[in-house]
């Protein structure tokens, strides 16, 4: 990811100084005009804007602990938790740096192409001042002054993705070994998931209003009653239902607690209370 980011800035004409814990990995960027620093401290000294994209939060602390950050703007694009981002912001500020945390919503091949975006939170003046440069590799979305918000958004979005991937995995497992071609099924699955993704807006509206029952089309009682078909089909196809059963259990528990007329919105509250 660091190489992809650096390449995008170089292509846009920005001077770039790079450092990597494995020196040979800077070769791809130096061949395109970047300057390789002998240490992280040297890289920090080269420019006011410092972008960190490392393995984890601990790596950031280790790499930059000996660097003079005073007067620099540190943008941390390393994946971490909200608490780590908040602690890193305090750490940076104690060293005289302004701090911005970022969550990259893309994989390296998407950098520099439409569709990629980075969530930012923390020092708003830093974000506004460097918005042009930050927008080169990917779109920018400032989500708030709390340094932990970008990481929280990041993980929440990834959690939604993994839930979707779990469903996709189960769906293909049901058809594995049958005469159904995977490509034919995918042609139906993609538009179906796109249509169902719109329920996120409905869930957001219900969480905002607190009304979980008005206008519900498929209530929990109906969904729980029909869930047996999903499980029996999995058994018939020789497929483990382990990706489905946790969600089905939540629905059954919510019905048992007297919320049969709701949709799935109330499961958010179940997870929070547990």
C-alpha positions in Angstrom: 0.0 0.0 0.0 2.8 2.4 0.8 4.3 1.9 -2.6 1.0 2.5 -4.3 0.5 5.7 -2.4 4.0 6.9 -3.2 3.6 6.1 -6.8 0.4 8.2 -7.0 2.1 11.2 -5.5 5.1 10.9 -7.7 2.9 10.7 -10.8 1.2 13.9 -9.7 4.5 15.7 -9.4 4.9 15.7 -5.7 8.4 15.4 -4.2 8.5 12.2 -2.2 11.0 10.9 0.3 10.5 7.2 1.3 11.7 4.9 4.0 11.0 1.2 4.6 12.1 -1.1 7.3 13.3 -3.4 4.4 15.5 -1.0 2.4 15.2 -2.9 -0.9 11.4 -2.2 -1.0 12.0 1.4 -1.8 13.6 0.6 -5.1 10.4 0.6 -7.1 9.8 4.2 -6.0 13.3 5.5 -6.3 13.3 4.3 -9.9 10.3 6.7 -10.4 11.9 9.7 -8.8 11.5 9.2 -5.0 14.4 9.9 -2.6 15.2 7.0 -0.3 16.0 8.0 3.3 18.4 6.0 5.4 16.1 6.2 8.5 12.6 7.1 9.4 14.0 10.2 11.2 15.7 11.3 7.9 12.4 10.8 6.1 10.5 12.9 8.6 13.1 15.7 8.4 12.7 15.9 4.6 9.1 17.2 4.5 6.5 18.8 6.7 3.9 16.3 5.7 4.7 12.9 7.0 2.6 9.9 6.0 2.9 6.6 7.9 1.6 3.4 6.4 3.0 0.4 8.3 2.0 -3.0 9.6 0.3 -1.9 12.8 0.2 0.9 15.4 3.1 -0.5 17.3 5.2 -0.3 14.2 4.4 3.4 13.9 5.7 4.0 17.4 8.8 2.0 16.9 9.7 3.6 13.6 9.1 7.2 14.6 10.1 7.1 18.3 13.5 8.6 17.5 12.3 11.1 14.9 11.9 14.9 15.6 8.3 15.4 14.9 8.1 19.0 16.1 6.5 21.2 13.5 5.5 18.3 11.3 2.0 17.1 10.2 1.7 13.3 10.8 -1.0 11.4 8.8 -1.2 7.9 10.0 -2.7 5.6 7.3 -1.8 2.4 9.3 -4.8 0.2 10.1 -5.6 0.3 13.8 -8.4 0.5 16.4 -10.1 3.7 17.5 -8.3 3.6 20.9 -5.0 3.2 19.2 -5.7 6.2 17.0 -6.6 8.4 20.0 -3.5 7.3 21.9 -1.3 7.9 18.8 -2.8 11.4 18.5 -1.8 12.3 22.1 1.7 10.7 21.4 2.2 12.9 18.3 0.9 16.1 20.0 3.3 15.6 22.9 6.1 15.5 20.3 5.0 18.8 18.7 3.2 17.4 15.7 -0.3 17.8 14.4 -2.1 14.4 13.9 -4.6 13.0 11.4 -5.6 9.4 11.4 -6.9 7.7 8.2 -8.6 4.5 7.1 -7.9 3.4 3.6 -11.0 2.0 1.9 -9.2 0.4 -1.0 -6.7 -2.3 -1.9 -3.4 -1.2 -3.5 -4.5 -1.6 -7.2 -7.4 0.8 -6.5 -5.1 3.6 -5.4 -5.1 6.5 -8.0 -8.3 5.1 -9.6 -12.0 6.2 -9.1 -13.7 4.4 -6.2 -10.9 4.4 -3.7 -11.4 6.7 -0.7 -9.7 7.4 2.6 -11.6 8.3 5.8 -9.8 11.0 7.9 -10.3 12.1 11.5 -8.4 14.3 13.9 -6.8 17.8 13.3 -9.2 19.5 10.9 -6.9 22.3 10.0 -4.2 19.8 9.0 -6.7 18.0 6.8 -7.8 21.2 5.1 -4.3 22.4 4.6 -3.2 19.2 2.9 -6.5 18.2 1.3 -5.1 18.6 -2.2 -2.2 16.3 -1.6 -4.2 13.8 0.3 -6.8 13.6 -2.5 -4.2 12.5 -5.1 -4.1 8.8 -4.2 -7.8 8.5 -3.3 -10.9 10.4 -2.5 -11.0 12.1 0.9 -13.8 12.0 3.6 -13.3 13.9 6.8 -15.4 12.3 9.5 -14.7 14.3 12.6 -12.3 15.8 15.1 -12.1 12.7 17.3 -9.0 10.9 16.0 -10.6 7.5 16.6 -13.5 8.1 14.2 -11.7 7.1 11.0 -10.6 3.8 12.5 -14.2 3.2 13.8 -15.7 3.9 10.4 -13.0 1.7 8.8 -13.7 -1.3 11.0 -17.5 -0.9 10.8 -17.3 -0.8 7.0 -15.0 -3.8 6.9 -17.3 -5.7 9.3 -20.2 -5.1 6.9 -18.0 -6.4 4.1 -17.1 -9.6 6.0 -20.7 -10.2 6.8 -21.5 -10.0 3.1 -18.5 -12.3 2.3 -19.8 -14.8 4.8 -23.1 -14.9 3.0 -21.4 -15.2 -0.4 -19.3 -18.0 0.8 -22.2 -20.0 2.1 -24.2 -19.4 -1.1 -21.5 -20.7 -3.3 -20.9 -23.7 -1.0 -24.6 -24.7 -1.4 -24.1 -24.9 -5.2 -20.6 -26.4 -5.1 -20.6 -29.8 -6.8 -23.9 -29.2 -8.6 -24.4 -28.6 -12.3 -24.9 -24.8 -11.6 -21.9 -22.9 -13.1 -20.4 -20.4 -10.5 -20.5 -17.6 -13.1 -24.2 -18.1 -13.9 -25.0 -17.9 -10.2 -22.8 -14.9 -9.7 -24.8 -13.1 -12.4 -27.9 -13.5 -10.2 -26.2 -13.0 -6.8 -24.6 -9.6 -7.5 -27.8 -7.7 -8.4 -29.6 -9.4 -5.6 -27.0 -8.3 -3.0 -27.0 -4.8 -4.6 -30.8 -4.6 -4.1 -30.6 -5.9 -0.5 -27.8 -3.4 0.4 -30.4 -0.7 0.3 -31.8 -2.0 3.6 -28.9 -0.3 5.3 -30.6 3.0 4.8 -33.8 1.6 6.2 -32.0 0.3 9.3 -30.3 3.7 9.7 -33.7 5.4 9.6 -35.2 3.1 12.2 -32.2 3.4 14.5 -32.7 7.2 14.3 -36.4 7.2 14.9 -36.5 4.3 17.4 -39.5 2.8 15.4 -38.7 -0.8 14.6 -42.1 -1.9 13.5 -43.9 0.6 11.3 -43.9 -0.5 7.6 -42.0 -3.7 8.3 -42.5 -6.1 5.3 -40.6 -9.2 6.5 -40.9 -9.3 10.3 -38.7 -11.5 12.6 -41.4 -14.0 13.3 -41.7 -14.7 9.5 -38.0 -14.8 9.1 -37.4 -17.2 12.0 -40.2 -19.4 10.8 -38.5 -19.6 7.4 -35.0 -20.1 8.7 -35.5 -23.8 9.0 -35.5 -24.1 5.2 -32.1 -22.5 5.1 -30.7 -25.0 7.6 -32.4 -28.1 6.1 -31.1 -27.1 2.6 -27.6 -26.7 4.0 -27.8 -30.2 5.5 -29.1 -31.7 2.3 -26.2 -30.1 0.3 -23.7 -31.3 2.9 -22.8 -27.7 3.8 -22.0 -26.5 7.3 -24.4 -23.7 8.4 -21.8 -22.2 10.8 -21.7 -18.9 8.9 -25.5 -18.5 9.2 -26.4 -19.9 12.6 -25.1 -17.0 14.8 -27.4 -14.5 13.0 -30.3 -16.9 13.0 -29.9 -17.4 16.8 -30.0 -13.7 17.3 -33.3 -13.4 15.4 -34.8 -16.3 17.5 -33.7 -14.7 20.7 -35.2 -11.4 19.7 -38.5 -13.0 18.9 -38.5 -14.9 22.2 -38.0 -11.5 23.9 -41.3 -10.3 22.4 -40.2 -8.4 19.3 -41.7 -10.7 16.6 -43.1 -7.7 14.7 -39.8 -6.0 14.2 -37.4 -6.3 11.3 -33.7 -7.0 12.0 -32.9 -3.5 13.3 -33.4 -4.5 16.9 -30.5 -7.0 16.6 -28.2 -4.0 16.8 -29.5 -3.4 20.3 -29.1 -7.1 21.2 -25.4 -7.0 20.3 -24.9 -3.8 22.3 -26.5 -5.2 25.4 -24.5 -8.4 25.2 
